[in-house]
Amino acid sequence: MTLATIRIGKLSVSRLILGGNPFSGFSHQGPERDREMRSFYTPARICQVLSQAEALGINTFIGRADDHIVGVLRQHQDAGGSIQWIAQTCPEHGTPLQAAKRAIAAGPAAAYIHGGVMDNLLAAGRLSDALPAIQAIRDAGLPVGVAGHRPEVFRWAEDHCHLDFAMCSYYNPIPRHDGPEHRSGCNEAYLPEDRDSMVAQISRLRAPAIHYKVMAAGRNDPRDAFAFVGRHLRPNDAVCVGVFTRDVPDMLARNVALLNQALANTHAC
């Protein structure tokens, strides 16, 4: 089983990227499910999944730049692991610039501004507050991106930034007017029209896009979700998907197969 790669700045990135939300207990399915993920994903089990990803040709992981994820990645690297890490800044680390500096110091291969932060700045009319953080990541010699759950974030970025990549959520589950952090237990909305609006915006981006939340946090059938991704993934785009291997131990292999099949079907059309 093989995976194609794309270029993000100087990096070669597998078209399927392993997402870290389940490792951090962000299920987007409620507090009980969050606890199940945190309980199951011990450092040893996370390292096991990272090794499985590498064996399947997944060479990139996206996860938070917090002490938990950084510590597990170091443990994995000490044991011979080679997966490259794209860091997501953490809202709890302060301003966008402060959070970017924390992420840079942890030694990632690339970094981006948290999507909730960008959505919150958009709501406040202060997207320019992200510019010093973007510049700091660029000055560190790393490929830089921003994430967001609303197409307006990327319309602004097209006019004001020269990004190396864009982290584009298919859905906008909760509003971020009151703060950038995810709030577990809130009613989350996964609307088809939000997905359609985002893929329309992706089609107009200059930089590679990483499509994420494509499964609607487990609400979409994986085969249908990957088929949709296959129809909208541009030649230099990738897709990021997390896994909960307690429920389906071979979920990573299934995802690789589904993406490859979706891309083959699209190319055959």
N, C-alpha and C positions, 0 to 999 in steps of 0.2 A: 504494500500500500504506500503510495507516494503522494506528495503534495507539491504543487507548484509554489513558486515564491514571487514576491514583488519587491520593488525597491522603495524604501522610505529613507530619504537622505542617503547616507552611506551604508545603510543596513539592508541586508537581505532578509526578508520577513516572509514566513510561511503564510499562505492565503487563509489558513485557519489558525487563529491565535487562541491560546487558552486564556480564559477570563478568570479573574480572581475573586469575584463577589462571593461565591459559595465558601471559599477559604476564610473569608472575613465575616461570615454569618449574615450577609445581605441577601436574603432569599427573595425579597419582594413578594412574599406570600404570607407574612404575618410573623409575630414574635415567637410563636411556638416553633415554626419552621426555622427561623433564625437560630434558635437555641439548638435544634437538631444538627444544623450544619456546623455550628461552633463546637459542639460536643464530638461530632464524628471526625472533623478535620483537625486531628492532632498534627504537630509538625512532621511526624513520621509518615502519616498518611498523605499529607500535602506533598512531601518529597517523592512518595511513591507515584502520585499522579503526574508530577513533573517529569519523572523518569519515563512513565508510559507515554507522555506527550512526545518526548524526544525520540522514543523508539518508533513512533508513528510518523515522524517527519515534521512535527510541530516544533518550530525552533524559537518561538516567541511567547512570552507570558506577559499579561497586563495585570498589574495589581497595585494596591495602595503603597505609598511611600511611608508606611508607619513601622514602628519597631517590630511588630509581629511578623509582617511579611518580609521585611528586610532580614530579620533573624533567620527565618526559614530558608530564604534564598541563600544566605551564607552557609547554612548547614548543608544545603543541597550542593552548592559549589564545592565545599570542602570534601564532599563524598564523590566528586568527579563530575557533577552535573554541569551542563553547558548551555542550558536554555537562556536566551537573552531576555532582559526585563525592560519593559516600557513602564515607567512610573506614572501613576496617577497622584497628583498633589492632594493633600488632605486638608479639608476646610478647617479642622480643629488646630492646625498649625499656625493660624494667624492670617495675615493679609495674603493675597495671592503671591506677592513677592517673597514673603517669609516662607510660605509653604513651598514655593519653587526652590528656594535655597536649601530647604531641608531635603527635598527630593534629589537635587543635584548632588548633595553631600553623600547620599547613600550609594552613588555609583551606578545609576541605570544606563542602559544603552540609548534611551530616548525618554522624553517626559512630556506631559501635557497638563493643561489646567483642567481641574475637576469640572464635570458638566453641571453639577448643581451650583458651583460658584459662578460659572458663566451665565446660567439662567437667572441667578439672583442679581448679578450685575446688570443683565438685560432689563429685568423688571424695575431696577432702580435708575435706569438711564445712565449707568456708569461703566459701560463696557471698556472704556479706555483705561480703567484701573487695572485691567489685565495686561496692558502693554509692558510695564516694567518686568513682570514675571516672565512673559514671553521672551523679552530681550535677554533676561538673565540666563534662561535655558539655552538660547542661541549662543550667547557669549561663552557658555561652558563647552561649546563645541558639540552639543547634542541636537539631534533632530527634535523639533518642537511642534506641538499641536495644541488644539483646544478641543474640548468635548462640549456637547450640548444636547438638550432634548427638544430644542425648538429651532426651526430653520433660520429664524432671524439672527441667531448667534453666528451662523456661517455666512449669511449675507454681509454682516458687519465685518467678519474676518476677511472676506474677499476684498473689501475696500481698504482695510487698515493694517493687515498683517500679510507677511509672506510665509505661510505655514508650510511645514514639511508634510503634515498629515492632519486630517480632521477626524475626530471621534464622533460619529453620528448615530445617535440613538433613534431607533425606529419609532419609539413611543415616548410620550411625555406623561409619566404616571401620576405625578403630583406637582402642583404649582410650587415654585421656590421663591415667592414674593417675600415670605417672612424669614427666610434663611436658606443657606445653601445645602444643609445636611439632609440626607434621607431620613424620614420619620417612619419607623416601623409601626405597623398597625393602622396606618391611614388607609382609607379607601383609594385604591390605585386604578386608574383608567388606562386601558390599552385599546385605543380606538383605531380602526382601519384608516380613517382619514388622516390621522397623525403620521402613520407609516407612509401613506401615499405622498403627503407633503414633504416628508424628509427625503424619500428617494428622488422626488422631483428636484429638490435642492442639491442632492448629491450629484445629479447628472450635470449640474452647472459648475461644480467645483473644479478649480485648477489642480489642487493637491490631491494625492491619494486619500481615499476615505476608508476608515475602518468602521464597518457596519456593526452595531451592537444592540443589545436587547432585541435581537431578531426572534427569539422564542417567546417574547412577552412574559419573561420569567416563568417559563414552564406552562403557559396557557395555550400556546400554539402547538399543533401537531408537528413534530420535528421534520417529517418528510415534506409537509406543506411549507414549513418555514424555510427550509433549505432550498426548495424549489423556487420560492419567491426571491431569496437571496441570489440564486443563480441567474435569474432574469435581470437583476439590477446591479450585479457586481461588475464594475468596469474593469478593463484589463489590468489596471494597477491598484485595484481595491482589494481589501481583505475583510474577513469577518471574525469577530471575537465572540466566543461562546464559553460560558462556564459550565461545569459539570458537577453533579452530586453522585459520586460513584457508590455511595451506600445503596441507592435505589437501583442503579443500573451499572454494574461493575465495568462493563465494556462500552460505556457511553462515549468515551473518546473515540474509539475505533468506529463506532456507529456514525459519529458525526463526520469523521474523515470520509467515510464511504458515502454518506449522504451529500456532502459538498461535492465530492468528485463526480457523483452521478448527476447532480444538478447542473454542474458546469458542462459535463459531456452532453446532456440533453439540450442545453442552451446552444452549444456550438453546433449541434446537429441540425438545429432549426434553420 
